[in-house]
Amino acid sequence: MCAASESELVAVNRPTARRGEQTKETIVVGGSAAGLYTAATVAEGGHHVRVLESRKCFEPASRSLIVTDHFRSQLGSAAAESIVNEIRRFELFTDGRSAQIALTRPDLIIERSRLIPALARRAQHAGAELSFDTRFLSLAPNGRGLRVQVDSGGSREELHADSIVGADGAASRVAKAAGWPPIETVPLVQAIVRLPKDQPADTTRVWFVPDDTPYFYWLIPESANRGALGIIGEDGHETKRCLEHFLEKKRFEALDWQGARIPVYRRWVPVRRRVGNGEVYLVGDAAAQVKVSTVGGIVTGLRGALGVGQAILRTGGQRELSTLRRELGTHWLIRRILHPFQQKDYSLLVDLLNESTRESLGEINRDESTRLLWSVVCRQPRLILLGLRGLLMGRGLRS
Ligand SMILES: Cc1cc2nc3c(=O)[nH]c(=O)nc-3n(C[C@H](O)[C@H](O)[C@H](O)COP(=O)(O)OP(=O)(O)OC[C@H]3O[C@@H](n4cnc5c(N)ncnc54)[C@H](O)[C@@H]3O)c2cc1C
């Protein structure tokens, strides 16, 4: 049963259109991070916005996520409400070796079940309408813009809009309906575990075990006594099996499980398409706006949402989207370097992390990856050779 209904969230502050101007209608499909942030941006600009969310009510599943401090500058006070912990150190492990990286600006652990209501309140405060139990089915052009078919609480309804934003996740139905090709996804599985006594609550651990995954395992503390231990893999069953084996080896007990498929960014997904006289946009996971080096999608999805929101309002957006595109491209380059790494390459990588390289990694965050990459290779030029080796070994990796 739903504890909180949409009307209980906030008092609505709907902006009015200027005299003689017809209010533009925007429909956002998906009431999660990227969709709600787009809705707030567009509603603050004076459009009438309706968010369609297929879930029956407003109780987002609990999930601990790690983000860089860029998140704070993106969301201001809404960020503060969702932060549950700060990370000041990373410990990297591979084959008996380890390296520590102290972060100058701490990473943030945010709780999704607090973030989504905070974003929803902001969207509603700007005048956006939220409709739950409303599933997007299809779209088609009409005279002025777009006609949208939805299933609302079991009944078919038809809505009209000038623009539609697909913020409906990796398996986006909006993208499919408007003709975007499907995006590739990988499984992410994590177990909630008790934090080991020797792991401080401000430290995230990362293990590179290339026999299990071309990505990595992580243990992110969400509090002083609990953390999320996870893995990204390539095959769903095999990924879960590897995590179970890892838990057993490290003597962890899974208190809870979380998981989903995450998009893999391989190339920029153009965010806009014209359908008749209307415009369709994609944001967040629906547009694969995910850092493929670490498979983090919150900060990049919010960036995409801001860019698309500004594009709908005709107040810019190009700059934000170009920065995002560059950023995602650098993460794809890093992934191509790391993906074919074998154990000896990770061992060498950890050995090459000298003090000054670790300083760069601690000072510059993962959401400024081009600057970070440049700074790291300037301080340890031997990493260029290792990187080139990775790229050559990974020539088979599809691009
Ligand atoms: C276990 C796990 C851990 C993660 N950890 C991190 C992390 O530490 N850091 C990080 O940055 N990222 C992390 N991610 C990735 C991050 O959570 C996603 O990139 C981000 O949540 C995507 O947000 P979104 O709004 O684009 O899409 P989603 O959160 O997928 O939201 C899509 C919304 O659309 C709705 N919807 C779908 N279809 C329809 C339809 N037809 N009609 C109406 N509504 C519809 C869904 O109900 C949902 O609410 C993690 C993901 C998982 C699964």
The ligand as an SDF file (V2000), in Angstrom:
LIG
                    3D

 53 58  0  0  0  0  0  0  0  0999 V2000
   22.1720   -1.5920   -7.5760 C   0  0  0  0  0  0  0  0  0  0  0  0
   22.5800   -0.3160   -8.2800 C   0  0  0  0  0  0  0  0  0  0  0  0
   23.5960    0.4600   -7.7480 C   0  0  0  0  0  0  0  0  0  0  0  0
   23.9830    1.6470   -8.3910 C   0  0  0  0  0  0  0  0  0  0  0  0
   24.9820    2.3830   -7.8580 N   0  0  0  0  0  0  0  0  0  0  0  0
   25.2790    3.5980   -8.3840 C   0  0  0  0  0  0  0  0  0  0  0  0
   26.2170    4.4480   -7.7380 C   0  0  0  0  0  0  0  0  0  0  0  0
   26.7990    4.0790   -6.7060 O   0  0  0  0  0  0  0  0  0  0  0  0
   26.4640    5.6840   -8.2770 N   0  0  0  0  0  0  0  0  0  0  0  0
   25.8350    6.1200   -9.4180 C   0  0  0  0  0  0  0  0  0  0  0  0
   26.0680    7.2530   -9.8560 O   0  0  0  0  0  0  0  0  0  0  0  0
   24.9460    5.3070  -10.0650 N   0  0  0  0  0  0  0  0  0  0  0  0
   24.6570    4.0810   -9.5770 C   0  0  0  0  0  0  0  0  0  0  0  0
   23.7470    3.2790  -10.1930 N   0  0  0  0  0  0  0  0  0  0  0  0
   23.1630    3.7450  -11.4470 C   0  0  0  0  0  0  0  0  0  0  0  0
   22.0540    4.7630  -11.1730 C   0  0  0  0  0  0  0  0  0  0  0  0
   21.1980    4.2840  -10.1490 O   0  0  0  0  0  0  0  0  0  0  0  0
   21.2510    5.0210  -12.4530 C   0  0  0  0  0  0  0  0  0  0  0  0
   22.1470    5.4390  -13.4760 O   0  0  0  0  0  0  0  0  0  0  0  0
   20.1910    6.1070  -12.2370 C   0  0  0  0  0  0  0  0  0  0  0  0
   19.3560    5.7850  -11.1600 O   0  0  0  0  0  0  0  0  0  0  0  0
   19.3440    6.2460  -13.5010 C   0  0  0  0  0  0  0  0  0  0  0  0
   18.3010    7.1670  -13.2330 O   0  0  0  0  0  0  0  0  0  0  0  0
   17.1890    7.4380  -14.3430 P   0  0  0  0  0  0  0  0  0  0  0  0
   16.2900    8.4540  -13.7400 O   0  0  0  0  0  0  0  0  0  0  0  0
   17.8280    7.7220  -15.6580 O   0  0  0  0  0  0  0  0  0  0  0  0
   16.4430    6.0290  -14.5610 O   0  0  0  0  0  0  0  0  0  0  0  0
   15.7080    5.0550  -13.5440 P   0  0  0  0  0  0  0  0  0  0  0  0
   16.1580    5.2670  -12.1430 O   0  0  0  0  0  0  0  0  0  0  0  0
   15.8460    3.6840  -14.1370 O   0  0  0  0  0  0  0  0  0  0  0  0
   14.1830    5.5100  -13.6050 O   0  0  0  0  0  0  0  0  0  0  0  0
   13.3220    5.2060  -14.6570 C   0  0  0  0  0  0  0  0  0  0  0  0
   11.8990    5.4630  -14.1490 C   0  0  0  0  0  0  0  0  0  0  0  0
   10.9930    5.3150  -15.2470 O   0  0  0  0  0  0  0  0  0  0  0  0
    9.8640    4.5690  -14.8100 C   0  0  0  0  0  0  0  0  0  0  0  0
    9.3050    3.9400  -16.0230 N   0  0  0  0  0  0  0  0  0  0  0  0
    9.8600    2.9560  -16.7700 C   0  0  0  0  0  0  0  0  0  0  0  0
    9.0730    2.6620  -17.8190 N   0  0  0  0  0  0  0  0  0  0  0  0
    7.9950    3.4870  -17.7400 C   0  0  0  0  0  0  0  0  0  0  0  0
    6.8200    3.6740  -18.5620 C   0  0  0  0  0  0  0  0  0  0  0  0
    6.5840    2.9340  -19.6760 N   0  0  0  0  0  0  0  0  0  0  0  0
    5.8940    4.6250  -18.1770 N   0  0  0  0  0  0  0  0  0  0  0  0
    6.1200    5.3710  -17.0550 C   0  0  0  0  0  0  0  0  0  0  0  0
    7.2030    5.2310  -16.2510 N   0  0  0  0  0  0  0  0  0  0  0  0
    8.1270    4.3050  -16.6030 C   0  0  0  0  0  0  0  0  0  0  0  0
   10.4280    3.5780  -13.7950 C   0  0  0  0  0  0  0  0  0  0  0  0
    9.4280    3.0950  -12.9100 O   0  0  0  0  0  0  0  0  0  0  0  0
   11.4660    4.4640  -13.0750 C   0  0  0  0  0  0  0  0  0  0  0  0
   10.9050    5.1530  -11.9850 O   0  0  0  0  0  0  0  0  0  0  0  0
   23.3540    2.0560   -9.5980 C   0  0  0  0  0  0  0  0  0  0  0  0
   22.3350    1.2710  -10.1360 C   0  0  0  0  0  0  0  0  0  0  0  0
   21.9570    0.0850   -9.4930 C   0  0  0  0  0  0  0  0  0  0  0  0
   20.8700   -0.7470  -10.1050 C   0  0  0  0  0  0  0  0  0  0  0  0
  1  2  1  0
  2  3  1  0
  2 52  2  0
  3  4  2  0
  4  5  1  0
  4 50  1  0
  5  6  2  0
  6  7  1  0
  6 13  1  0
  7  8  2  0
  7  9  1  0
  9 10  1  0
 10 11  2  0
 10 12  1  0
 12 13  2  0
 13 14  1  0
 14 15  1  0
 14 50  1  0
 15 16  1  0
 16 17  1  0
 16 18  1  0
 18 19  1  0
 18 20  1  0
 20 21  1  0
 20 22  1  0
 22 23  1  0
 23 24  1  0
 24 25  2  0
 24 26  1  0
 24 27  1  0
 27 28  1  0
 28 29  2  0
 28 30  1  0
 28 31  1  0
 31 32  1  0
 32 33  1  0
 33 34  1  0
 33 48  1  0
 34 35  1  0
 35 36  1  0
 35 46  1  0
 36 37  1  0
 36 45  1  0
 37 38  2  0
 38 39  1  0
 39 40  1  0
 39 45  2  0
 40 41  1  0
 40 42  2  0
 42 43  1  0
 43 44  2  0
 44 45  1  0
 46 47  1  0
 46 48  1  0
 48 49  1  0
 50 51  2  0
 51 52  1  0
 52 53  1  0
M  END
$$$$
